[in-house]
Amino acid sequence: MIVRLHTQRLQTIDEIRAFVAASQAADFAITDRDQAHRFISQTLRRFGYARRGRADKGVLRRYL
């Protein structure tokens, strides 16, 4: 079974926090390593990971 998760609507760190809090643990299998790296890089840039505080960085790491 292939499931696609579209998370482009998540725009703020509070939305990410709510998503992570409401989600259950899931296992993922990477089929395209380059695509996974792009997703991670884009997400970190989109949410300004480098300038975030420790708590926000933790939320983003749990999300990813």
Distance bins in CASP14 RR format, pairs under 12 A and 6 or more apart:
PFRMAT RR
TARGET T0000
AUTHOR 0000-0000-0000
RMODE 2
METHOD distances of the structure
MODEL  1
1 29 0 0 0 0 0 1 0 0 0 0 0
2 28 0 0 0 0 0 1 0 0 0 0 0
2 29 0 0 0 0 1 0 0 0 0 0 0
2 31 0 0 0 0 1 0 0 0 0 0 0
3 26 0 0 0 0 1 0 0 0 0 0 0
3 27 0 0 0 0 0 1 0 0 0 0 0
3 28 0 0 0 0 1 0 0 0 0 0 0
3 29 0 0 0 0 0 1 0 0 0 0 0
4 28 0 0 0 0 0 1 0 0 0 0 0
4 31 0 0 0 0 0 1 0 0 0 0 0
4 35 0 0 0 0 0 1 0 0 0 0 0
4 39 0 0 0 0 0 1 0 0 0 0 0
5 19 0 0 0 0 1 0 0 0 0 0 0
5 23 0 0 0 0 1 0 0 0 0 0 0
5 26 0 0 0 0 1 0 0 0 0 0 0
5 28 0 0 0 0 1 0 0 0 0 0 0
5 39 0 0 0 0 0 1 0 0 0 0 0
5 63 0 0 0 0 0 1 0 0 0 0 0
6 19 0 0 0 0 0 1 0 0 0 0 0
6 39 0 0 0 0 0 1 0 0 0 0 0
7 15 0 0 0 0 1 0 0 0 0 0 0
7 16 0 0 0 0 1 0 0 0 0 0 0
7 19 1 0 0 1 0 0 0 0 0 0 0
7 20 0 0 0 0 0 1 0 0 0 0 0
7 23 0 0 0 0 0 1 0 0 0 0 0
7 39 0 0 0 0 1 0 0 0 0 0 0
7 42 0 0 0 0 0 1 0 0 0 0 0
7 43 0 0 0 0 1 0 0 0 0 0 0
7 46 0 0 0 0 0 1 0 0 0 0 0
7 47 0 0 0 0 0 1 0 0 0 0 0
7 63 0 0 0 0 1 0 0 0 0 0 0
7 64 0 0 0 0 0 1 0 0 0 0 0
8 15 0 0 0 0 0 1 0 0 0 0 0
8 39 0 0 0 0 0 1 0 0 0 0 0
8 42 0 0 0 0 1 0 0 0 0 0 0
8 43 0 0 0 0 0 1 0 0 0 0 0
8 46 0 0 0 0 1 0 0 0 0 0 0
9 15 1 0 0 1 0 0 0 0 0 0 0
9 16 0 0 0 0 0 1 0 0 0 0 0
9 18 0 0 0 0 0 1 0 0 0 0 0
9 19 0 0 0 0 1 0 0 0 0 0 0
10 16 1 0 1 0 0 0 0 0 0 0 0
10 17 0 0 0 0 1 0 0 0 0 0 0
10 18 0 0 0 0 1 0 0 0 0 0 0
10 19 1 0 1 0 0 0 0 0 0 0 0
10 20 0 0 0 0 1 0 0 0 0 0 0
10 22 0 0 0 0 0 1 0 0 0 0 0
10 23 0 0 0 0 0 1 0 0 0 0 0
10 43 0 0 0 0 1 0 0 0 0 0 0
10 46 0 0 0 0 1 0 0 0 0 0 0
10 47 0 0 0 0 1 0 0 0 0 0 0
10 59 0 0 0 0 0 1 0 0 0 0 0
10 60 0 0 0 0 0 1 0 0 0 0 0
10 63 0 0 0 0 1 0 0 0 0 0 0
11 18 0 0 0 0 0 1 0 0 0 0 0
11 19 0 0 0 0 0 1 0 0 0 0 0
11 43 0 0 0 0 0 1 0 0 0 0 0
11 46 0 0 0 0 1 0 0 0 0 0 0
11 47 0 0 0 0 1 0 0 0 0 0 0
12 18 0 0 0 0 1 0 0 0 0 0 0
12 19 0 0 0 0 0 1 0 0 0 0 0
12 46 0 0 0 0 0 1 0 0 0 0 0
12 47 0 0 0 0 1 0 0 0 0 0 0
12 48 0 0 0 0 0 1 0 0 0 0 0
12 52 0 0 0 0 0 1 0 0 0 0 0
12 56 0 0 0 0 0 1 0 0 0 0 0
12 59 0 0 0 0 0 1 0 0 0 0 0
12 60 0 0 0 0 0 1 0 0 0 0 0
13 19 0 0 0 0 0 1 0 0 0 0 0
13 20 0 0 0 0 0 1 0 0 0 0 0
13 43 0 0 0 0 0 1 0 0 0 0 0
13 46 0 0 0 0 0 1 0 0 0 0 0
13 47 1 0 0 1 0 0 0 0 0 0 0
13 48 0 0 0 0 1 0 0 0 0 0 0
13 49 0 0 0 0 0 1 0 0 0 0 0
13 51 0 0 0 0 0 1 0 0 0 0 0
13 52 1 0 0 1 0 0 0 0 0 0 0
13 53 0 0 0 0 1 0 0 0 0 0 0
13 55 0 0 0 0 1 0 0 0 0 0 0
13 56 1 0 1 0 0 0 0 0 0 0 0
13 57 0 0 0 0 1 0 0 0 0 0 0
13 58 0 0 0 0 0 1 0 0 0 0 0
13 59 1 0 0 1 0 0 0 0 0 0 0
13 60 1 0 0 1 0 0 0 0 0 0 0
13 62 0 0 0 0 0 1 0 0 0 0 0
13 63 0 0 0 0 1 0 0 0 0 0 0
14 20 0 0 0 0 0 1 0 0 0 0 0
14 21 0 0 0 0 0 1 0 0 0 0 0
14 47 0 0 0 0 0 1 0 0 0 0 0
14 55 0 0 0 0 0 1 0 0 0 0 0
14 56 0 0 0 0 1 0 0 0 0 0 0
14 59 0 0 0 0 1 0 0 0 0 0 0
15 21 0 0 0 0 0 1 0 0 0 0 0
15 22 0 0 0 0 0 1 0 0 0 0 0
15 46 0 0 0 0 0 1 0 0 0 0 0
15 47 0 0 0 0 0 1 0 0 0 0 0
15 59 0 0 0 0 0 1 0 0 0 0 0
15 60 0 0 0 0 0 1 0 0 0 0 0
15 63 0 0 0 0 0 1 0 0 0 0 0
16 22 0 0 0 0 0 1 0 0 0 0 0
16 23 0 0 0 0 0 1 0 0 0 0 0
16 43 0 0 0 0 1 0 0 0 0 0 0
16 44 0 0 0 0 0 1 0 0 0 0 0
16 46 0 0 0 0 0 1 0 0 0 0 0
16 47 1 0 0 1 0 0 0 0 0 0 0
16 48 0 0 0 0 0 1 0 0 0 0 0
16 49 0 0 0 0 0 1 0 0 0 0 0
16 52 0 0 0 0 0 1 0 0 0 0 0
16 55 0 0 0 0 0 1 0 0 0 0 0
16 56 0 0 0 0 1 0 0 0 0 0 0
16 57 0 0 0 0 0 1 0 0 0 0 0
16 58 0 0 0 0 1 0 0 0 0 0 0
16 59 1 0 1 0 0 0 0 0 0 0 0
16 60 1 0 0 1 0 0 0 0 0 0 0
16 61 0 0 0 0 0 1 0 0 0 0 0
16 62 0 0 0 0 1 0 0 0 0 0 0
16 63 1 0 1 0 0 0 0 0 0 0 0
16 64 0 0 0 0 1 0 0 0 0 0 0
17 23 0 0 0 0 0 1 0 0 0 0 0
17 47 0 0 0 0 0 1 0 0 0 0 0
17 52 0 0 0 0 0 1 0 0 0 0 0
17 55 0 0 0 0 1 0 0 0 0 0 0
17 56 0 0 0 0 1 0 0 0 0 0 0
17 57 0 0 0 0 0 1 0 0 0 0 0
17 58 0 0 0 0 1 0 0 0 0 0 0
17 59 1 0 1 0 0 0 0 0 0 0 0
17 60 0 0 0 0 1 0 0 0 0 0 0
17 62 0 0 0 0 1 0 0 0 0 0 0
17 63 0 0 0 0 1 0 0 0 0 0 0
18 59 0 0 0 0 1 0 0 0 0 0 0
18 63 0 0 0 0 0 1 0 0 0 0 0
19 59 0 0 0 0 1 0 0 0 0 0 0
19 60 0 0 0 0 0 1 0 0 0 0 0
19 62 0 0 0 0 1 0 0 0 0 0 0
19 63 1 0 0 1 0 0 0 0 0 0 0
19 64 0 0 0 0 0 1 0 0 0 0 0
20 26 0 0 0 0 0 1 0 0 0 0 0
20 56 0 0 0 0 0 1 0 0 0 0 0
20 58 0 0 0 0 1 0 0 0 0 0 0
20 59 1 0 0 1 0 0 0 0 0 0 0
20 60 0 0 0 0 1 0 0 0 0 0 0
20 61 0 0 0 0 1 0 0 0 0 0 0
20 62 1 0 1 0 0 0 0 0 0 0 0
20 63 1 0 1 0 0 0 0 0 0 0 0
20 64 0 0 0 0 1 0 0 0 0 0 0
21 59 0 0 0 0 1 0 0 0 0 0 0
21 62 0 0 0 0 1 0 0 0 0 0 0
21 63 0 0 0 0 0 1 0 0 0 0 0
22 63 0 0 0 0 0 1 0 0 0 0 0
23 59 0 0 0 0 0 1 0 0 0 0 0
23 62 0 0 0 0 1 0 0 0 0 0 0
23 63 0 0 0 0 1 0 0 0 0 0 0
25 62 0 0 0 0 0 1 0 0 0 0 0
26 63 0 0 0 0 0 1 0 0 0 0 0
28 36 0 0 0 0 1 0 0 0 0 0 0
28 39 0 0 0 0 0 1 0 0 0 0 0
28 64 0 0 0 0 0 1 0 0 0 0 0
29 36 0 0 0 0 0 1 0 0 0 0 0
30 36 1 0 1 0 0 0 0 0 0 0 0
30 37 0 0 0 0 1 0 0 0 0 0 0
30 38 0 0 0 0 0 1 0 0 0 0 0
30 39 0 0 0 0 0 1 0 0 0 0 0
30 40 0 0 0 0 0 1 0 0 0 0 0
32 38 0 0 0 0 1 0 0 0 0 0 0
32 39 0 0 0 0 1 0 0 0 0 0 0
33 39 0 0 0 0 0 1 0 0 0 0 0
33 40 0 0 0 0 0 1 0 0 0 0 0
34 40 0 0 0 0 0 1 0 0 0 0 0
34 41 0 0 0 0 0 1 0 0 0 0 0
35 41 0 0 0 0 0 1 0 0 0 0 0
35 42 0 0 0 0 0 1 0 0 0 0 0
36 42 0 0 0 0 0 1 0 0 0 0 0
36 43 0 0 0 0 0 1 0 0 0 0 0
36 64 0 0 0 0 1 0 0 0 0 0 0
37 43 0 0 0 0 0 1 0 0 0 0 0
37 44 0 0 0 0 0 1 0 0 0 0 0
37 64 0 0 0 0 0 1 0 0 0 0 0
38 44 0 0 0 0 0 1 0 0 0 0 0
38 45 0 0 0 0 0 1 0 0 0 0 0
38 46 0 0 0 0 0 1 0 0 0 0 0
39 45 0 0 0 0 0 1 0 0 0 0 0
39 46 0 0 0 0 0 1 0 0 0 0 0
39 63 0 0 0 0 0 1 0 0 0 0 0
39 64 0 0 0 0 1 0 0 0 0 0 0
40 46 0 0 0 0 0 1 0 0 0 0 0
40 47 0 0 0 0 0 1 0 0 0 0 0
40 49 0 0 0 0 1 0 0 0 0 0 0
40 60 0 0 0 0 1 0 0 0 0 0 0
40 61 0 0 0 0 0 1 0 0 0 0 0
40 63 0 0 0 0 0 1 0 0 0 0 0
40 64 1 0 1 0 0 0 0 0 0 0 0
41 47 0 0 0 0 0 1 0 0 0 0 0
41 48 0 0 0 0 0 1 0 0 0 0 0
41 49 0 0 0 0 1 0 0 0 0 0 0
41 64 0 0 0 0 0 1 0 0 0 0 0
42 48 0 0 0 0 0 1 0 0 0 0 0
42 49 0 0 0 0 0 1 0 0 0 0 0
42 64 0 0 0 0 0 1 0 0 0 0 0
43 49 0 0 0 0 1 0 0 0 0 0 0
43 59 0 0 0 0 0 1 0 0 0 0 0
43 60 1 0 0 1 0 0 0 0 0 0 0
43 61 0 0 0 0 0 1 0 0 0 0 0
43 63 1 0 0 1 0 0 0 0 0 0 0
43 64 1 0 0 1 0 0 0 0 0 0 0
44 50 1 0 0 1 0 0 0 0 0 0 0
44 51 0 0 0 0 0 1 0 0 0 0 0
44 52 0 0 0 0 1 0 0 0 0 0 0
44 56 0 0 0 0 0 1 0 0 0 0 0
44 57 0 0 0 0 1 0 0 0 0 0 0
44 58 0 0 0 0 0 1 0 0 0 0 0
44 60 1 0 0 1 0 0 0 0 0 0 0
44 61 0 0 0 0 1 0 0 0 0 0 0
44 63 0 0 0 0 0 1 0 0 0 0 0
44 64 1 0 0 1 0 0 0 0 0 0 0
45 51 0 0 0 0 0 1 0 0 0 0 0
45 52 0 0 0 0 0 1 0 0 0 0 0
45 60 0 0 0 0 0 1 0 0 0 0 0
46 52 0 0 0 0 0 1 0 0 0 0 0
46 60 0 0 0 0 1 0 0 0 0 0 0
46 63 0 0 0 0 0 1 0 0 0 0 0
46 64 0 0 0 0 0 1 0 0 0 0 0
47 53 0 0 0 0 0 1 0 0 0 0 0
47 56 1 0 0 1 0 0 0 0 0 0 0
47 57 0 0 0 0 1 0 0 0 0 0 0
47 58 0 0 0 0 0 1 0 0 0 0 0
47 59 0 0 0 0 1 0 0 0 0 0 0
47 60 1 0 1 0 0 0 0 0 0 0 0
47 61 0 0 0 0 0 1 0 0 0 0 0
47 63 0 0 0 0 1 0 0 0 0 0 0
47 64 0 0 0 0 0 1 0 0 0 0 0
48 56 0 0 0 0 1 0 0 0 0 0 0
48 57 0 0 0 0 1 0 0 0 0 0 0
48 60 0 0 0 0 1 0 0 0 0 0 0
49 56 0 0 0 0 1 0 0 0 0 0 0
49 57 1 0 0 1 0 0 0 0 0 0 0
49 58 0 0 0 0 1 0 0 0 0 0 0
49 59 0 0 0 0 0 1 0 0 0 0 0
49 60 1 0 1 0 0 0 0 0 0 0 0
49 61 0 0 0 0 1 0 0 0 0 0 0
49 63 0 0 0 0 0 1 0 0 0 0 0
49 64 0 0 0 0 1 0 0 0 0 0 0
50 56 0 0 0 0 0 1 0 0 0 0 0
50 57 0 0 0 0 1 0 0 0 0 0 0
50 60 0 0 0 0 0 1 0 0 0 0 0
51 57 0 0 0 0 1 0 0 0 0 0 0
51 60 0 0 0 0 0 1 0 0 0 0 0
52 58 0 0 0 0 1 0 0 0 0 0 0
52 59 0 0 0 0 1 0 0 0 0 0 0
52 60 1 0 0 1 0 0 0 0 0 0 0
52 61 0 0 0 0 0 1 0 0 0 0 0
53 59 0 0 0 0 1 0 0 0 0 0 0
53 60 0 0 0 0 1 0 0 0 0 0 0
53 61 0 0 0 0 0 1 0 0 0 0 0
54 60 0 0 0 0 0 1 0 0 0 0 0
54 61 0 0 0 0 0 1 0 0 0 0 0
55 61 0 0 0 0 0 1 0 0 0 0 0
55 62 0 0 0 0 0 1 0 0 0 0 0
56 62 0 0 0 0 0 1 0 0 0 0 0
56 63 0 0 0 0 0 1 0 0 0 0 0
57 63 0 0 0 0 0 1 0 0 0 0 0
57 64 0 0 0 0 0 1 0 0 0 0 0
58 64 0 0 0 0 1 0 0 0 0 0 0
END
